Amino acid sequence: MKTLKFIAISALLTLANTVFSHGNESHAPASLMVKEQKAWGIAGDASSAVRTITLNMTDDMRFSPHHFSVKRGETVRLHVVNQGQIMHEVVLGTQASLHEHAQMMLKFPGMQHAEPYMAHVAPDTSEDLVWNFNRAGSFDFACLIAGHYQAGMTGTFTVTE
């Protein structure tokens, strides 16, 4: 297990120069993003957020907490904190959509992208992602920067009725 972790971290350091293709800036303001219904919900308005959940990200390729629960219809502010020294992101989705996106990021690590269901967070900073969880079910979140997802930087969330 230590060898696997060492290999993952080595790969991350090797890819570090491409990771910064996201830059050190956050994505476009939520007001400029298109609100599109997804299987896991829709972009929410900050003024409608009923609570805040803090998601911490670290360079050991983990989220804390790695699971959270919300009620269907709840608009939540995800306060995403990068406690590491390299760029990380959080992307909400289904296991299939995240896997597909992660594969694209491996092929095109410099690919820039910004959607209301993701937050790019520079080292030692935080970003807020506001989401309306209007679909019940079990879903996933992950850091899709090349190598991070493959190193296990994933989590789950449950939307209850």
Buried (B, 14 or more C-beta within 10 A) or exposed (E): EEEEEEEBBEBBEEBBEBBBBBEEEBBEEBEEBEEEEBEBBBBBEEEEBEEEBEBBBBBEBBBEEBEBBBEBBBBBBBBBBBBBEBBBBBBBBBEEBBBEBBEEBEEEBEBEBBBBBBBBBBBEBBBBBBBBBBBBBBBBBBBBBBBBBBBBBBBBBBBEE
